[in-house]
Amino acid sequence: MAPPLLPPTLQILRRRFSSLVSPPSKVLLYDEHGAPDQVLRAADVPPVPLGDRDVCVRMLAAPINPSDINRIEGVYPVRPPLPGAVGGYEGVGQVHAVGPAVTAPLCPGDWVIPSPPSFGTWQTYIVKHESVWHKVRNDVPMEYAATVTVNPLTALRMLQDFVKLNPGDAIVQNGATSIVGQCVIQLAKVHGIRTINIIRDRRGSEEAINKLKQLGADEVFTESQLDMKNVKSLLGALPEPALGFNCVGGNAASLLLKFLRQGGTMVTYGGMSKRPVTVPTSYFIFKDISLRGFWLQKWMNSDKVEDSRTMIDYLLGLVHEGKLKYEMELIPFSEFILALEKALGKHGSQPKQVMRF
């Protein structure tokens, strides 16, 4: 079946702006696994030829996610091959040129993201097949388009995939100050779901509690506040939660489990404490608690590409409406070492680091 004909104006634009090769690119790559601030290095890459259905994208911004760090360290389940692996997994770019046989309605200047995400976003120019790229709106801050997939989409899927939630129901989560945690609070609010949030004890915890409540959190507790037998007495008029999200493990997961109602479900999507989840036998026998796991990469690599793109458009719509926000710091690509150090916690608590190209 012949590909559909493009509108004449689009054909002219493509002939005018398309080129056979990409511009030279600056990349951040590593040849061995190890500490990111030690093994990652900047390099110049020569121009790359464009295939007939390739799209060349000039990257605008890309974040440093914990999973990016884990890949470089060699501890993440799925990693790009070595040597010469380019860092990064998500980001936003601007179409620079398109191959002559591209059928997707993409023009130079359009904003696009790799969807599903793909390895190698920490570089100034990327050439990949048109099917990799999803056009997104360009009337939101670029750092939101760069980070919309990994964290906000995780929050949305977990709210929708495990337990049927109705307006007025409640969920409980630990790691509530994380980007996923903040997104859970705001997305739950949009859908009328109440949230009970657990944060670790630290200096400035009162400020963190206030920030989460400004986002729409119903209740926020520090771990030490939950060092009591009957935590459900703290709920007041809130219903017992049917669903919990665990990204910490250890004691924080145990505290979360205390809140769950009969037949409740805890979904684990991270393990920041690097401690195991320990569940009393009685929770299985007498409370019929279910334990599940969620990994966005596995979900997106199934048959969910079009679904995920629709959800990404929805999430960016919420950003545009001011209903979804989280703190980030844009830092120049040339200062990637500083961005890595901040992402690794070497400069204290820092917002998510997003490199601007």
Protein Blocks (a to p, Z undefined) as FASTA:
>chain_A
ZZddddfklmmmmmmmpcfbdcdddddddfbdcdfklmgccdddddddddfkbccdddfb
dcddfklmmmmnopafbdcddehiaehjbdcdddfbdcfkbcbdcdehiacddddddehi
acfbdcddfklpccddfkbcfklmmmmmmmmmmmmmmmmmmbccdehiacddehklpmkl
mmmmmmmmmnopacdddddddehklmmmmmmmmnopabdcdfklmmcfblmlmnmmaccd
fbdcdfkbpjllmmmmmmpcghiacddfbdfkopacdddfklmmmnopacddddfklmmm
mmmlmmmmmmmmmmmmmmmnopaccddddddfklmmmmmmmmnopnopaddddddZZ
